[in-house]
Amino acid sequence: MSKELLLFLVTIGGIAFLLLLVLKFKIQAFISLLLTSMLVGLFAGMPVDNIMESIEKGMGGTLGVVATLVGLGAIFGKMLEVSGGADVIAASLLNIFGKERASWALVLTGFIIAIPVFLDVGFIILVPVIYSLTKSTKRSILFFGIPLLAGLAVTHSFIPPTPGPIAVAEIIDAPLGMVIIFGAIIGIPTAIIAGPVFGSYISKKIYADVPKYFQEDENKQFSSGQQKIKFSTILLIIALPLFLIIARTILDALITGEVAGILSVLIDFVRFIGHPFAALTISTLVALYVLGIKQKVTKEKLADLTTKSLAPAGIVILVTGAGGVFKQVLIDSGVGALLAGSFSKTALPPIVLAYFIALIVRVTQGSATVAMITAAGLISPILDQFAIDDVNKALIVLAIASGATFFSHVNDSGFWLVGKYFGLNEKDTIRSWSIMETIISVCGFVLAFVLSFIF
């Protein structure tokens, strides 16, 4: 048996075993992911010490980002919720767009916010709005959550300056401006189909309320006599971390060389406060002051609220970290690279080949960014055999991005993040989030493929 076939069978078997543990035997996802990761590493022929190093690397690498963002986001979100701030936003959105059109506002919000902000950052910042809309309308959380996620996911995959498309464009020498233009052309209809359209459908099939571990009755409001917070104030608080991150992004794009003197100090300062960690820390402190201290809430009450807000965050962090472990074991075992390398020997058109290489790597190891970079590295030497202009190179970038979005499942940390925040079991997370990602993938590729014939 060839090594490629062995790794393929081990990967399929591992995913099937994981699904069996969580769906059939109801074993907690954190334990199931760790156990499956160990078994996949063993059957793939990895040395025992390397398996343990992959587990440590996968957990640490994932939690290095996720734990910080989820922890800060939990406090930030709890302040919006208990102060009534998220309810103010929900009521304002409903007044402006109406209950039936609020999902369109959310997909647009996600689409814009994800341009400078990572998907998980935007999701964590805005999920309290989803909770408030869900409670005020009594609809399934998916009616509002799927449109927001679709807007975030489409932009995160298709439109620079997110890291995936930037890296792919650089590897295959595609002009970034073309990627942005065609990313928007492809992304807007894709976000609509995967967001409001699919969200309306799936919310009728799956009813899910705000998770109980995110809605403690005692924390609904600080007091019945608190001042009503203005809509503009809440918007400014939510926009603050986004503004700081955008400022850093713009600065990095404009300033490429060394700068001396006081200007250098100011640039370093903006870059510091514009990092997602610093931006969310600053914004959380502002939220504690404006929504807490300024509302005459005692320090003891604030301390109690912030501590309790971290309890559900712990669930999200551990499961997401275990998903990172599974992903790392698959990467270190060489599954993605070997399968994609074999697939690159076929005679498919470059844009189709690029899509399916990214798709295979995505499904086998979970990370969209890793799938994009792996596919770009494999397709780049193949493109040298064809006379491909800049427009079609940009479309190949988007085909790779589409493939790397396909069917997020148990080896993707985003799968567990969304499932826990929406209170969904694994089966319903697949029926909603995973299918939404697949719709984005298929729609994005079909549109890119059609445009490749026009241009």
KOLBA-547057 format. One record per residue (C-alpha): x, z, y; residue in three letters. Coordinates in steps of 0.1 Angstrom, whole numbers, plus 5000, padded with zeros to 4 digits. Example, Ala and Ser with C-alpha at 12.3 -4.5 7.8 and 13.67 -1.06 7.14 Angstrom:
! KOLBA-547057
<xx=5123, zz=5078, yy=4955, residuo=Ala>
<xx=5137, zz=5071, yy=4989, residuo=Ser>
END
This chain:
! KOLBA-547057
<xx=5000, zz=5000, yy=5000, residuo=Met>
<xx=5014, zz=4990, yy=5034, residuo=Ser>
<xx=5020, zz=5016, yy=5061, residuo=Lys>
<xx=4995, zz=4999, yy=5084, residuo=Glu>
<xx=4968, zz=5001, yy=5058, residuo=Leu>
<xx=4976, zz=5037, yy=5049, residuo=Leu>
<xx=4974, zz=5048, yy=5086, residuo=Leu>
<xx=4942, zz=5029, yy=5091, residuo=Phe>
<xx=4926, zz=5046, yy=5060, residuo=Leu>
<xx=4939, zz=5080, yy=5071, residuo=Val>
<xx=4924, zz=5075, yy=5106, residuo=Thr>
<xx=4890, zz=5064, yy=5093, residuo=Ile>
<xx=4890, zz=5092, yy=5068, residuo=Gly>
<xx=4900, zz=5118, yy=5094, residuo=Gly>
<xx=4873, zz=5108, yy=5118, residuo=Ile>
<xx=4847, zz=5108, yy=5089, residuo=Ala>
<xx=4859, zz=5142, yy=5079, residuo=Phe>
<xx=4856, zz=5156, yy=5114, residuo=Leu>
<xx=4821, zz=5142, yy=5118, residuo=Leu>
<xx=4812, zz=5158, yy=5084, residuo=Leu>
<xx=4825, zz=5192, yy=5095, residuo=Leu>
<xx=4807, zz=5193, yy=5129, residuo=Val>
<xx=4775, zz=5174, yy=5119, residuo=Leu>
<xx=4769, zz=5185, yy=5083, residuo=Lys>
<xx=4786, zz=5218, yy=5079, residuo=Phe>
<xx=4781, zz=5229, yy=5115, residuo=Lys>
<xx=4817, zz=5243, yy=5118, residuo=Ile>
<xx=4826, zz=5250, yy=5154, residuo=Gln>
<xx=4842, zz=5220, yy=5170, residuo=Ala>
<xx=4873, zz=5238, yy=5181, residuo=Phe>
<xx=4882, zz=5248, yy=5145, residuo=Ile>
<xx=4870, zz=5214, yy=5131, residuo=Ser>
<xx=4893, zz=5195, yy=5154, residuo=Leu>
<xx=4924, zz=5216, yy=5147, residuo=Leu>
<xx=4918, zz=5214, yy=5109, residuo=Leu>
<xx=4913, zz=5176, yy=5110, residuo=Thr>
<xx=4944, zz=5171, yy=5132, residuo=Ser>
<xx=4965, zz=5190, yy=5106, residuo=Met>
<xx=4952, zz=5170, yy=5077, residuo=Leu>
<xx=4955, zz=5136, yy=5094, residuo=Val>
<xx=4991, zz=5145, yy=5102, residuo=Gly>
<xx=4999, zz=5155, yy=5066, residuo=Leu>
<xx=4982, zz=5124, yy=5050, residuo=Phe>
<xx=4999, zz=5101, yy=5076, residuo=Ala>
<xx=5033, zz=5114, yy=5063, residuo=Gly>
<xx=5043, zz=5133, yy=5094, residuo=Met>
<xx=5068, zz=5161, yy=5088, residuo=Pro>
<xx=5052, zz=5195, yy=5090, residuo=Val>
<xx=5073, zz=5206, yy=5120, residuo=Asp>
<xx=5063, zz=5174, yy=5139, residuo=Asn>
<xx=5026, zz=5181, yy=5132, residuo=Ile>
<xx=5029, zz=5215, yy=5148, residuo=Met>
<xx=5048, zz=5200, yy=5177, residuo=Glu>
<xx=5021, zz=5174, yy=5182, residuo=Ser>
<xx=4994, zz=5202, yy=5182, residuo=Ile>
<xx=5014, zz=5221, yy=5208, residuo=Glu>
<xx=5020, zz=5190, yy=5229, residuo=Lys>
<xx=4984, zz=5178, yy=5226, residuo=Gly>
<xx=4969, zz=5212, yy=5235, residuo=Met>
<xx=4994, zz=5219, yy=5263, residuo=Gly>
<xx=4993, zz=5184, yy=5278, residuo=Gly>
<xx=4955, zz=5183, yy=5279, residuo=Thr>
<xx=4950, zz=5218, yy=5291, residuo=Leu>
<xx=4977, zz=5215, yy=5318, residuo=Gly>
<xx=4952, zz=5194, yy=5337, residuo=Val>
<xx=4918, zz=5202, yy=5322, residuo=Val>
<xx=4921, zz=5240, yy=5322, residuo=Ala>
<xx=4930, zz=5242, yy=5359, residuo=Thr>
<xx=4903, zz=5217, yy=5370, residuo=Leu>
<xx=4876, zz=5232, yy=5348, residuo=Val>
<xx=4884, zz=5268, yy=5359, residuo=Gly>
<xx=4884, zz=5259, yy=5396, residuo=Leu>
<xx=4854, zz=5236, yy=5392, residuo=Gly>
<xx=4834, zz=5264, yy=5374, residuo=Ala>
<xx=4839, zz=5287, yy=5404, residuo=Ile>
<xx=4832, zz=5260, yy=5429, residuo=Phe>
<xx=4801, zz=5249, yy=5411, residuo=Gly>
<xx=4788, zz=5284, yy=5406, residuo=Lys>
<xx=4791, zz=5290, yy=5443, residuo=Met>
<xx=4770, zz=5259, yy=5450, residuo=Leu>
<xx=4745, zz=5270, yy=5425, residuo=Glu>
<xx=4739, zz=5306, yy=5433, residuo=Val>
<xx=4740, zz=5301, yy=5471, residuo=Ser>
<xx=4712, zz=5276, yy=5468, residuo=Gly>
<xx=4736, zz=5248, yy=5481, residuo=Gly>
<xx=4731, zz=5226, yy=5451, residuo=Ala>
<xx=4694, zz=5230, yy=5454, residuo=Asp>
<xx=4696, zz=5219, yy=5490, residuo=Val>
<xx=4714, zz=5187, yy=5480, residuo=Ile>
<xx=4689, zz=5181, yy=5452, residuo=Ala>
<xx=4659, zz=5185, yy=5476, residuo=Ala>
<xx=4676, zz=5162, yy=5501, residuo=Ser>
<xx=4683, zz=5135, yy=5476, residuo=Leu>
<xx=4647, zz=5136, yy=5463, residuo=Leu>
<xx=4634, zz=5134, yy=5499, residuo=Asn>
<xx=4656, zz=5104, yy=5507, residuo=Ile>
<xx=4653, zz=5084, yy=5475, residuo=Phe>
<xx=4623, zz=5099, yy=5457, residuo=Gly>
<xx=4623, zz=5114, yy=5423, residuo=Lys>
<xx=4623, zz=5080, yy=5406, residuo=Glu>
<xx=4652, zz=5066, yy=5426, residuo=Arg>
<xx=4675, zz=5097, yy=5426, residuo=Ala>
<xx=4694, zz=5082, yy=5396, residuo=Ser>
<xx=4704, zz=5052, yy=5418, residuo=Trp>
<xx=4718, zz=5075, yy=5444, residuo=Ala>
<xx=4739, zz=5092, yy=5417, residuo=Leu>
<xx=4753, zz=5060, yy=5403, residuo=Val>
<xx=4764, zz=5050, yy=5438, residuo=Leu>
<xx=4779, zz=5084, yy=5444, residuo=Thr>
<xx=4799, zz=5083, yy=5412, residuo=Gly>
<xx=4810, zz=5047, yy=5419, residuo=Phe>
<xx=4824, zz=5056, yy=5453, residuo=Ile>
<xx=4839, zz=5090, yy=5445, residuo=Ile>
<xx=4858, zz=5078, yy=5414, residuo=Ala>
<xx=4879, zz=5054, yy=5435, residuo=Ile>
<xx=4903, zz=5081, yy=5446, residuo=Pro>
<xx=4893, zz=5108, yy=5422, residuo=Val>
<xx=4897, zz=5112, yy=5385, residuo=Phe>
<xx=4865, zz=5110, yy=5365, residuo=Leu>
<xx=4867, zz=5146, yy=5353, residuo=Asp>
<xx=4873, zz=5159, yy=5388, residuo=Val>
<xx=4843, zz=5141, yy=5403, residuo=Gly>
<xx=4821, zz=5151, yy=5374, residuo=Phe>
<xx=4830, zz=5188, yy=5377, residuo=Ile>
<xx=4825, zz=5188, yy=5414, residuo=Ile>
<xx=4791, zz=5171, yy=5412, residuo=Leu>
<xx=4776, zz=5185, yy=5380, residuo=Val>
<xx=4758, zz=5214, yy=5399, residuo=Pro>
<xx=4738, zz=5187, yy=5417, residuo=Val>
<xx=4728, zz=5174, yy=5383, residuo=Ile>
<xx=4717, zz=5209, yy=5372, residuo=Tyr>
<xx=4696, zz=5214, yy=5403, residuo=Ser>
<xx=4679, zz=5180, yy=5400, residuo=Leu>
<xx=4672, zz=5187, yy=5364, residuo=Thr>
<xx=4656, zz=5221, yy=5371, residuo=Lys>
<xx=4636, zz=5209, yy=5401, residuo=Ser>
<xx=4621, zz=5178, yy=5384, residuo=Thr>
<xx=4619, zz=5191, yy=5348, residuo=Lys>
<xx=4634, zz=5159, yy=5335, residuo=Arg>
<xx=4660, zz=5156, yy=5308, residuo=Ser>
<xx=4695, zz=5162, yy=5322, residuo=Ile>
<xx=4705, zz=5127, yy=5310, residuo=Leu>
<xx=4681, zz=5110, yy=5335, residuo=Phe>
<xx=4705, zz=5121, yy=5363, residuo=Phe>
<xx=4737, zz=5128, yy=5343, residuo=Gly>
<xx=4741, zz=5093, yy=5327, residuo=Ile>
<xx=4739, zz=5074, yy=5361, residuo=Pro>
<xx=4765, zz=5097, yy=5376, residuo=Leu>
<xx=4788, zz=5094, yy=5346, residuo=Leu>
<xx=4783, zz=5056, yy=5346, residuo=Ala>
<xx=4793, zz=5053, yy=5382, residuo=Gly>
<xx=4824, zz=5075, yy=5377, residuo=Leu>
<xx=4834, zz=5058, yy=5344, residuo=Ala>
<xx=4831, zz=5022, yy=5357, residuo=Val>
<xx=4852, zz=5028, yy=5388, residuo=Thr>
<xx=4877, zz=5049, yy=5368, residuo=His>
<xx=4883, zz=5020, yy=5345, residuo=Ser>
<xx=4879, zz=4990, yy=5367, residuo=Phe>
<xx=4890, zz=4997, yy=5402, residuo=Ile>
<xx=4925, zz=5008, yy=5414, residuo=Pro>
<xx=4939, zz=5032, yy=5426, residuo=Pro>
<xx=4930, zz=5049, yy=5393, residuo=Thr>
<xx=4961, zz=5050, yy=5371, residuo=Pro>
<xx=4948, zz=5028, yy=5342, residuo=Gly>
<xx=4942, zz=4995, yy=5359, residuo=Pro>
<xx=4972, zz=5000, yy=5382, residuo=Ile>
<xx=4995, zz=5004, yy=5352, residuo=Ala>
<xx=4980, zz=4974, yy=5334, residuo=Val>
<xx=4982, zz=4952, yy=5365, residuo=Ala>
<xx=5019, zz=4961, yy=5369, residuo=Glu>
<xx=5027, zz=4954, yy=5332, residuo=Ile>
<xx=5011, zz=4920, yy=5330, residuo=Ile>
<xx=5020, zz=4911, yy=5366, residuo=Asp>
<xx=4985, zz=4907, yy=5379, residuo=Ala>
<xx=4978, zz=4909, yy=5417, residuo=Pro>
<xx=4962, zz=4943, yy=5425, residuo=Leu>
<xx=4940, zz=4928, yy=5452, residuo=Gly>
<xx=4924, zz=4904, yy=5426, residuo=Met>
<xx=4919, zz=4933, yy=5402, residuo=Val>
<xx=4900, zz=4953, yy=5430, residuo=Ile>
<xx=4878, zz=4923, yy=5439, residuo=Ile>
<xx=4868, zz=4913, yy=5404, residuo=Phe>
<xx=4866, zz=4950, yy=5394, residuo=Gly>
<xx=4839, zz=4955, yy=5420, residuo=Ala>
<xx=4821, zz=4922, yy=5410, residuo=Ile>
<xx=4821, zz=4932, yy=5374, residuo=Ile>
<xx=4817, zz=4970, yy=5380, residuo=Gly>
<xx=4785, zz=4970, yy=5401, residuo=Ile>
<xx=4761, zz=4953, yy=5376, residuo=Pro>
<xx=4778, zz=4971, yy=5347, residuo=Thr>
<xx=4773, zz=5005, yy=5364, residuo=Ala>
<xx=4736, zz=4997, yy=5370, residuo=Ile>
<xx=4730, zz=4987, yy=5334, residuo=Ile>
<xx=4749, zz=5016, yy=5319, residuo=Ala>
<xx=4736, zz=5041, yy=5345, residuo=Gly>
<xx=4700, zz=5040, yy=5358, residuo=Pro>
<xx=4688, zz=5015, yy=5333, residuo=Val>
<xx=4702, zz=5032, yy=5302, residuo=Phe>
<xx=4698, zz=5067, yy=5316, residuo=Gly>
<xx=4661, zz=5061, yy=5321, residuo=Ser>
<xx=4658, zz=5050, yy=5285, residuo=Tyr>
<xx=4679, zz=5076, yy=5267, residuo=Ile>
<xx=4664, zz=5105, yy=5288, residuo=Ser>
<xx=4630, zz=5096, yy=5271, residuo=Lys>
<xx=4646, zz=5098, yy=5237, residuo=Lys>
<xx=4667, zz=5130, yy=5242, residuo=Ile>
<xx=4654, zz=5159, yy=5262, residuo=Tyr>
<xx=4681, zz=5183, yy=5273, residuo=Ala>
<xx=4679, zz=5211, yy=5298, residuo=Asp>
<xx=4707, zz=5228, yy=5318, residuo=Val>
<xx=4728, zz=5247, yy=5292, residuo=Pro>
<xx=4719, zz=5284, yy=5290, residuo=Lys>
<xx=4756, zz=5293, yy=5294, residuo=Tyr>
<xx=4755, zz=5276, yy=5328, residuo=Phe>
<xx=4722, zz=5291, yy=5341, residuo=Gln>
<xx=4722, zz=5329, yy=5341, residuo=Glu>
<xx=4690, zz=5341, yy=5358, residuo=Asp>
<xx=4707, zz=5370, yy=5375, residuo=Glu>
<xx=4730, zz=5345, yy=5393, residuo=Asn>
<xx=4704, zz=5321, yy=5407, residuo=Lys>
<xx=4708, zz=5334, yy=5442, residuo=Gln>
<xx=4727, zz=5361, yy=5460, residuo=Phe>
<xx=4696, zz=5376, yy=5476, residuo=Ser>
<xx=4661, zz=5365, yy=5486, residuo=Ser>
<xx=4669, zz=5371, yy=5522, residuo=Gly>
<xx=4699, zz=5348, yy=5526, residuo=Gln>
<xx=4700, zz=5322, yy=5553, residuo=Gln>
<xx=4691, zz=5286, yy=5544, residuo=Lys>
<xx=4723, zz=5266, yy=5542, residuo=Ile>
<xx=4722, zz=5232, yy=5560, residuo=Lys>
<xx=4725, zz=5200, yy=5540, residuo=Phe>
<xx=4754, zz=5188, yy=5562, residuo=Ser>
<xx=4773, zz=5220, yy=5555, residuo=Thr>
<xx=4770, zz=5215, yy=5518, residuo=Ile>
<xx=4780, zz=5179, yy=5520, residuo=Leu>
<xx=4811, zz=5189, yy=5540, residuo=Leu>
<xx=4821, zz=5215, yy=5514, residuo=Ile>
<xx=4817, zz=5190, yy=5486, residuo=Ile>
<xx=4835, zz=5162, yy=5505, residuo=Ala>
<xx=4865, zz=5185, yy=5514, residuo=Leu>
<xx=4883, zz=5181, yy=5481, residuo=Pro>
<xx=4875, zz=5144, yy=5480, residuo=Leu>
<xx=4887, zz=5139, yy=5516, residuo=Phe>
<xx=4920, zz=5157, yy=5508, residuo=Leu>
<xx=4926, zz=5136, yy=5476, residuo=Ile>
<xx=4917, zz=5104, yy=5495, residuo=Ile>
<xx=4941, zz=5113, yy=5523, residuo=Ala>
<xx=4969, zz=5117, yy=5497, residuo=Arg>
<xx=4960, zz=5084, yy=5480, residuo=Thr>
<xx=4960, zz=5065, yy=5513, residuo=Ile>
<xx=4992, zz=5081, yy=5524, residuo=Leu>
<xx=5010, zz=5072, yy=5491, residuo=Asp>
<xx=4998, zz=5036, yy=5495, residuo=Ala>
<xx=5010, zz=5033, yy=5531, residuo=Leu>
<xx=5043, zz=5053, yy=5529, residuo=Ile>
<xx=5066, zz=5038, yy=5503, residuo=Thr>
<xx=5101, zz=5046, yy=5517, residuo=Gly>
<xx=5119, zz=5077, yy=5529, residuo=Glu>
<xx=5107, zz=5093, yy=5562, residuo=Val>
<xx=5129, zz=5116, yy=5582, residuo=Ala>
<xx=5122, zz=5146, yy=5605, residuo=Gly>
<xx=5090, zz=5163, yy=5613, residuo=Ile>
<xx=5070, zz=5134, yy=5600, residuo=Leu>
<xx=5085, zz=5139, yy=5565, residuo=Ser>
<xx=5073, zz=5175, yy=5565, residuo=Val>
<xx=5038, zz=5165, yy=5575, residuo=Leu>
<xx=5037, zz=5138, yy=5548, residuo=Ile>
<xx=5048, zz=5163, yy=5522, residuo=Asp>
<xx=5022, zz=5187, yy=5534, residuo=Phe>
<xx=4994, zz=5162, yy=5531, residuo=Val>
<xx=5006, zz=5151, yy=5496, residuo=Arg>
<xx=5006, zz=5188, yy=5486, residuo=Phe>
<xx=4971, zz=5197, yy=5498, residuo=Ile>
<xx=4958, zz=5163, yy=5485, residuo=Gly>
<xx=4968, zz=5170, yy=5449, residuo=His>
<xx=4936, zz=5177, yy=5428, residuo=Pro>
<xx=4949, zz=5212, yy=5420, residuo=Phe>
<xx=4955, zz=5222, yy=5456, residuo=Ala>
<xx=4924, zz=5203, yy=5469, residuo=Ala>
<xx=4901, zz=5222, yy=5445, residuo=Leu>
<xx=4918, zz=5255, yy=5452, residuo=Thr>
<xx=4914, zz=5251, yy=5490, residuo=Ile>
<xx=4878, zz=5239, yy=5485, residuo=Ser>
<xx=4869, zz=5268, yy=5462, residuo=Thr>
<xx=4882, zz=5293, yy=5488, residuo=Leu>
<xx=4862, zz=5276, yy=5515, residuo=Val>
<xx=4831, zz=5277, yy=5493, residuo=Ala>
<xx=4837, zz=5314, yy=5486, residuo=Leu>
<xx=4839, zz=5321, yy=5524, residuo=Tyr>
<xx=4810, zz=5298, yy=5537, residuo=Val>
<xx=4786, zz=5303, yy=5508, residuo=Leu>
<xx=4796, zz=5339, yy=5500, residuo=Gly>
<xx=4812, zz=5360, yy=5526, residuo=Ile>
<xx=4795, zz=5343, yy=5555, residuo=Lys>
<xx=4762, zz=5349, yy=5537, residuo=Gln>
<xx=4769, zz=5386, yy=5537, residuo=Lys>
<xx=4777, zz=5388, yy=5500, residuo=Val>
<xx=4798, zz=5418, yy=5490, residuo=Thr>
<xx=4833, zz=5413, yy=5477, residuo=Lys>
<xx=4823, zz=5431, yy=5444, residuo=Glu>
<xx=4794, zz=5406, yy=5439, residuo=Lys>
<xx=4817, zz=5376, yy=5445, residuo=Leu>
<xx=4843, zz=5390, yy=5421, residuo=Ala>
<xx=4817, zz=5395, yy=5395, residuo=Asp>
<xx=4803, zz=5359, yy=5400, residuo=Leu>
<xx=4837, zz=5343, yy=5398, residuo=Thr>
<xx=4846, zz=5362, yy=5366, residuo=Thr>
<xx=4813, zz=5353, yy=5349, residuo=Lys>
<xx=4816, zz=5316, yy=5359, residuo=Ser>
<xx=4848, zz=5314, yy=5339, residuo=Leu>
<xx=4831, zz=5324, yy=5306, residuo=Ala>
<xx=4814, zz=5290, yy=5300, residuo=Pro>
<xx=4846, zz=5273, yy=5313, residuo=Ala>
<xx=4865, zz=5289, yy=5284, residuo=Gly>
<xx=4842, zz=5271, yy=5259, residuo=Ile>
<xx=4848, zz=5237, yy=5276, residuo=Val>
<xx=4886, zz=5243, yy=5279, residuo=Ile>
<xx=4892, zz=5252, yy=5242, residuo=Leu>
<xx=4872, zz=5224, yy=5227, residuo=Val>
<xx=4886, zz=5198, yy=5252, residuo=Thr>
<xx=4921, zz=5211, yy=5243, residuo=Gly>
<xx=4915, zz=5207, yy=5206, residuo=Ala>
<xx=4903, zz=5171, yy=5213, residuo=Gly>
<xx=4937, zz=5166, yy=5230, residuo=Gly>
<xx=4954, zz=5179, yy=5198, residuo=Val>
<xx=4936, zz=5153, yy=5176, residuo=Phe>
<xx=4945, zz=5125, yy=5201, residuo=Lys>
<xx=4982, zz=5135, yy=5201, residuo=Gln>
<xx=4985, zz=5136, yy=5163, residuo=Val>
<xx=4970, zz=5101, yy=5161, residuo=Leu>
<xx=4994, zz=5089, yy=5188, residuo=Ile>
<xx=5025, zz=5105, yy=5172, residuo=Asp>
<xx=5016, zz=5092, yy=5137, residuo=Ser>
<xx=5019, zz=5057, yy=5151, residuo=Gly>
<xx=4983, zz=5046, yy=5143, residuo=Val>
<xx=4974, zz=5029, yy=5176, residuo=Gly>
<xx=5007, zz=5010, yy=5179, residuo=Ala>
<xx=5008, zz=4997, yy=5143, residuo=Leu>
<xx=4971, zz=4986, yy=5142, residuo=Leu>
<xx=4973, zz=4969, yy=5176, residuo=Ala>
<xx=5006, zz=4952, yy=5167, residuo=Gly>
<xx=4990, zz=4937, yy=5136, residuo=Ser>
<xx=4960, zz=4925, yy=5156, residuo=Phe>
<xx=4982, zz=4908, yy=5181, residuo=Ser>
<xx=4993, zz=4883, yy=5154, residuo=Lys>
<xx=4959, zz=4866, yy=5154, residuo=Thr>
<xx=4951, zz=4833, yy=5172, residuo=Ala>
<xx=4923, zz=4846, yy=5195, residuo=Leu>
<xx=4922, zz=4836, yy=5232, residuo=Pro>
<xx=4943, zz=4860, yy=5254, residuo=Pro>
<xx=4914, zz=4876, yy=5271, residuo=Ile>
<xx=4896, zz=4883, yy=5238, residuo=Val>
<xx=4927, zz=4895, yy=5221, residuo=Leu>
<xx=4935, zz=4918, yy=5250, residuo=Ala>
<xx=4900, zz=4933, yy=5248, residuo=Tyr>
<xx=4901, zz=4940, yy=5210, residuo=Phe>
<xx=4936, zz=4954, yy=5211, residuo=Ile>
<xx=4926, zz=4979, yy=5237, residuo=Ala>
<xx=4893, zz=4986, yy=5218, residuo=Leu>
<xx=4912, zz=4994, yy=5185, residuo=Ile>
<xx=4937, zz=5017, yy=5202, residuo=Val>
<xx=4909, zz=5034, yy=5221, residuo=Arg>
<xx=4888, zz=5041, yy=5190, residuo=Val>
<xx=4917, zz=5053, yy=5170, residuo=Thr>
<xx=4934, zz=5077, yy=5194, residuo=Gln>
<xx=4909, zz=5085, yy=5222, residuo=Gly>
<xx=4927, zz=5081, yy=5255, residuo=Ser>
<xx=4915, zz=5053, yy=5277, residuo=Ala>
<xx=4947, zz=5052, yy=5297, residuo=Thr>
<xx=4969, zz=5052, yy=5266, residuo=Val>
<xx=4948, zz=5024, yy=5252, residuo=Ala>
<xx=4951, zz=5004, yy=5284, residuo=Met>
<xx=4989, zz=5008, yy=5286, residuo=Ile>
<xx=4994, zz=5001, yy=5249, residuo=Thr>
<xx=4973, zz=4969, yy=5250, residuo=Ala>
<xx=4990, zz=4957, yy=5282, residuo=Ala>
<xx=5024, zz=4962, yy=5266, residuo=Gly>
<xx=5014, zz=4942, yy=5235, residuo=Leu>
<xx=4996, zz=4914, yy=5253, residuo=Ile>
<xx=5022, zz=4909, yy=5280, residuo=Ser>
<xx=5047, zz=4890, yy=5259, residuo=Pro>
<xx=5019, zz=4869, yy=5244, residuo=Ile>
<xx=5008, zz=4859, yy=5279, residuo=Leu>
<xx=5042, zz=4843, yy=5285, residuo=Asp>
<xx=5031, zz=4816, yy=5260, residuo=Gln>
<xx=5002, zz=4805, yy=5282, residuo=Phe>
<xx=4999, zz=4791, yy=5317, residuo=Ala>
<xx=4976, zz=4818, yy=5332, residuo=Ile>
<xx=4969, zz=4820, yy=5369, residuo=Asp>
<xx=4965, zz=4852, yy=5390, residuo=Asp>
<xx=4927, zz=4853, yy=5388, residuo=Val>
<xx=4927, zz=4851, yy=5350, residuo=Asn>
<xx=4955, zz=4877, yy=5348, residuo=Lys>
<xx=4932, zz=4900, yy=5369, residuo=Ala>
<xx=4903, zz=4893, yy=5345, residuo=Leu>
<xx=4926, zz=4901, yy=5315, residuo=Ile>
<xx=4933, zz=4935, yy=5332, residuo=Val>
<xx=4896, zz=4941, yy=5333, residuo=Leu>
<xx=4891, zz=4930, yy=5297, residuo=Ala>
<xx=4917, zz=4955, yy=5287, residuo=Ile>
<xx=4900, zz=4982, yy=5308, residuo=Ala>
<xx=4867, zz=4973, yy=5291, residuo=Ser>
<xx=4882, zz=4976, yy=5256, residuo=Gly>
<xx=4897, zz=5010, yy=5265, residuo=Ala>
<xx=4863, zz=5023, yy=5275, residuo=Thr>
<xx=4846, zz=5014, yy=5242, residuo=Phe>
<xx=4827, zz=5042, yy=5223, residuo=Phe>
<xx=4842, zz=5075, yy=5234, residuo=Ser>
<xx=4839, zz=5098, yy=5204, residuo=His>
<xx=4853, zz=5130, yy=5188, residuo=Val>
<xx=4890, zz=5122, yy=5195, residuo=Asn>
<xx=4884, zz=5118, yy=5233, residuo=Asp>
<xx=4884, zz=5150, yy=5254, residuo=Ser>
<xx=4858, zz=5135, yy=5277, residuo=Gly>
<xx=4833, zz=5135, yy=5248, residuo=Phe>
<xx=4836, zz=5172, yy=5244, residuo=Trp>
<xx=4836, zz=5178, yy=5282, residuo=Leu>
<xx=4803, zz=5160, yy=5287, residuo=Val>
<xx=4787, zz=5174, yy=5256, residuo=Gly>
<xx=4794, zz=5210, yy=5267, residuo=Lys>
<xx=4784, zz=5205, yy=5303, residuo=Tyr>
<xx=4751, zz=5189, yy=5293, residuo=Phe>
<xx=4744, zz=5213, yy=5264, residuo=Gly>
<xx=4743, zz=5185, yy=5238, residuo=Leu>
<xx=4752, zz=5186, yy=5202, residuo=Asn>
<xx=4776, zz=5161, yy=5188, residuo=Glu>
<xx=4749, zz=5137, yy=5175, residuo=Lys>
<xx=4731, zz=5135, yy=5209, residuo=Asp>
<xx=4765, zz=5132, yy=5228, residuo=Thr>
<xx=4772, zz=5101, yy=5207, residuo=Ile>
<xx=4736, zz=5087, yy=5213, residuo=Arg>
<xx=4740, zz=5092, yy=5251, residuo=Ser>
<xx=4776, zz=5094, yy=5264, residuo=Trp>
<xx=4793, zz=5073, yy=5236, residuo=Ser>
<xx=4766, zz=5046, yy=5238, residuo=Ile>
<xx=4769, zz=5046, yy=5277, residuo=Met>
<xx=4806, zz=5040, yy=5274, residuo=Glu>
<xx=4800, zz=5012, yy=5249, residuo=Thr>
<xx=4776, zz=4995, yy=5272, residuo=Ile>
<xx=4802, zz=4997, yy=5300, residuo=Ile>
<xx=4828, zz=4982, yy=5276, residuo=Ser>
<xx=4806, zz=4953, yy=5264, residuo=Val>
<xx=4791, zz=4945, yy=5298, residuo=Cys>
<xx=4825, zz=4946, yy=5314, residuo=Gly>
<xx=4841, zz=4923, yy=5288, residuo=Phe>
<xx=4812, zz=4898, yy=5288, residuo=Val>
<xx=4813, zz=4895, yy=5325, residuo=Leu>
<xx=4851, zz=4891, yy=5326, residuo=Ala>
<xx=4849, zz=4865, yy=5298, residuo=Phe>
<xx=4822, zz=4845, yy=5316, residuo=Val>
<xx=4842, zz=4846, yy=5349, residuo=Leu>
<xx=4873, zz=4834, yy=5330, residuo=Ser>
<xx=4855, zz=4801, yy=5324, residuo=Phe>
<xx=4843, zz=4798, yy=5360, residuo=Ile>
<xx=4877, zz=4805, yy=5375, residuo=Phe>
END
